[in-house]
Amino acid sequence: MTRVIFSKYAKLELDDAMNFYELEFEGLGQVFRGEVNRSIKRITRYPEAWSIERGDIRKCLLYKFPYKLLYSIEKNHIFIIAVAHQHRKPDYWIDREK
């Protein structure tokens, strides 16, 4: 299976979203994490299946939550640039370095 690396910002965004959902309803944070994990598995199996967001950055929309994973396909891994809410500040992640 292809290795997946999260940017430090994407890790923080994942943790923040998990904590938010956990505060909303006990166990919902873990449901969110599970949905992210399933999306990552789909990305690693079919990295080019998702649409291009900008340049060489692709987006994978989560099914049950209003989030998307923004990623690039690198030589030896998938790089997760952002775990972004679909309706808040849509282009905030653009200036992030790889």
Beta strands, then each sheet from edge to edge (+ up, - down):
strand 1: 3-6
strand 2: 52-54
strand 3: 57-61
strand 4: 67-73
strand 5: 77-85
sheet 1: 1+ 5+ 4- 3+ 2-
end
